[in-house]
Amino acid sequence: MNRKLLDLASRTLGDTFAHESAPLSAEDKLRELAFNLWWNWHPQVLELFRQLDPAGWSETNHNPIALLKRIGPGALGARVAELSLENTVSFHYRRLQEYLRAEGSWCAVNARGLQAAPIAYFSAEFGLHESLPLYSGGLGVLAGDHLKSASDLGLPLVGIGLFYASGYFRQHFDAAGWQTEEYGHIDLGALPLRRPVGADGEPVMIELPCNGETLHAAVWMARVGRTLLLLLDSDVEANPPYLRELTARLYGGDEVTRIRQEALLGIGGLRALRELGIRPAVLHLNEGHSAFVVLERTRERIEEEGMSFDDALRETALQTVFTTHTPVEAGHDRFAAELVERELGWLRAALGIDPERMMGLGRVDPADRGEPLCMTVLAIRGSRRRNGVSSLHGHVARRMWQRVWPGRDEEEVPIGHITNGVHVRSWLALSMNRIFDRYLGNDWPARQSDCATWAPIAGADDAELWETHEVLRRYLVEFVRRRAGRPQLLDEHALTLGFARRFATYKRGTILLTDLDRLAQILGDPARPVQIVFAGKAHPRDDAGKKLLQQLLAITRDPRFEGKIVFVEDYDINVARHMVQGVDVWINTPLRPMEACGTSGQKVVLNGGLNLSVLDGWWAEGFDGKNGFAIGDGRVHTDPAVQWARDAESLYGQIEEQVLPLFYDREGTAPPRGWVERMKRSITTLAWRYNADRMVADYVRHAYLAAGGRLTSA
Ligand SMILES: *Cc1c(COP(=O)(O)O)cnc(C)c1O
């Protein structure tokens, strides 16, 4: 099947360089390398692009396509020759070809039943690289990592999302420290995206009814290793101006925009697959935004197979997998009956059901006429395999949605869990990668989900590990200084704490500021210097989150903390990469159990940092007492203010009594033994489990194989 997807991509993208018979120029090879996001997790390929134009590299936001565009087609060949890079270009081009065509992948061996037709993976966000700002946070980055691991494992998978021409916002602050949002315009000519063409030779377009008119959307295709990503874009001439704007922004606009975006994602997404001749075996809904796909697939079945609505819905549900991602109420879209009927009455009519039946699909209590349609409930009712994203979140989700199955006990609610993981090589520093190559063997990436793979790290040379980590900390310090334009910030030898995530209130990003005198004492000891790097965006309409940011920014200007507490603006994948690679300790302070999983701390593990976290999400199952540090003991007080005070006390206590003494326990110039031991324990006990290869393999074993077995046609 992977071969089929590759051929489909070559054919529909009209690859001129896909013909192996003709000799390819270095320029062709570079173009092909640039147009597959495979470079994203192959640092040597990125290094090649950087070498072509070192000055342009950071200006183009580390984006090979933009770099090639900047150099210009005429000058590229000469540049390669001048730098004697022909062999390097050919080497990486061959590696890509070998990767794409490799036989005997994990899936070919372990999931033969999934080779016939792909998984269609729907997500409102995809976070693949900083140059493609189609994500706001963890959900999107997870989706990007899912694609990359599916590619590495040889799982045939097509991602489906929306192309937001203005992306997510860039963060700025006004003089009062209040976050402001700037929406730019993504330069399409500088992205690894192309328009696939259909059988008629024309670029594929899809359409669906909307507001009494026809909503048209273009389809963009990106290649992510062996997988494909399709992005729908309403900014086409055939649409009236207000519909051209529909996909302009991620999570922008009101509920009308949202329901239309979600209709485009789910319904339009399936239509795009159909236009391309792709009949997915499995529909995977990454969060409820795309749940309308279930109704569109049901409609197809009624139309094509003459089924009744009930039979068609049941068949569709059997092939559908739903992953829920958050206990936070605002994370679950709800639409009123009038809005649903106005926007999707056409679909309801095609399904042959009345408005009450339609609404009932998305109501906890179908008979409750006052209840809006909740996309999560629709996704639950429209799927047979459902999961939360950590063991604890599985429990929370079962409790949260228990009422959808009246009469069932909480433990019997059919929602399981598959804990999230991160795509290792996208987050791993090159120097750590080298250490792993040496101690684990070059083929460790293919064995990363095996606990035994990581055991040799326990015997790694302490000094080597420590020195590598110290260099990574220095890179982070230099990055922060460069970004802020203030070379006097931070100390490259100080214990460096990091906190970077969305500034949603439940994440409690200001908990470290609870007792400023105590914090000043911790940060004020010249014998044991400590510093903190913060980053994060608040949702544009989350004033409470913006208040936290304002408070934090004020503290960075307090003379007691100046230069020691810094805030890096405009958190994105690039900022995240530097931070997770360079910190000593990663702080995570959600109000338990609101953090369904959390993945940034998993990225830290790989790079030798330690987690200091509330026992929530993945940490509640990953912490073993010695592989990092815990805030609190897992108990929750019903009053959030009391919980805040307790967790703040525990956080300060952990830093003062555990973190600092261990980090600064040095004999002469030797590395801190106890600390390095903990780094090793963190890697050996956590890396094998909290990676996206293990996650995708779990989806294959626990969801895709069962759902894909229902396939009727390939
Ligand atoms: C990994 C990542 C996240 C998710 O982090 P959490 O721990 O879930 O908050 C969010 N944003 C970016 C840019 C990331 O890289």
The ligand as a Gaussian input file, in Angstrom:
#p B3LYP/6-31G(d) Opt

LIG

0 1
 C        5.265000      19.415000      22.259000
 C        4.618000      20.719000      22.039000
 C        3.422000      21.040000      22.692000
 C        2.746000      20.091000      23.649000
 O        3.258000      20.279000      24.921000
 P        2.436000      19.960000      26.234000
 O        3.391000      19.333000      27.150000
 O        1.347000      19.007000      25.859000
 O        1.912000      21.248000      26.726000
 C        2.848000      22.271000      22.450000
 N        3.413000      23.158000      21.609000
 C        4.562000      22.888000      20.974000
 C        5.136000      23.907000      20.057000
 C        5.203000      21.665000      21.161000
 O        6.332000      21.403000      20.512000

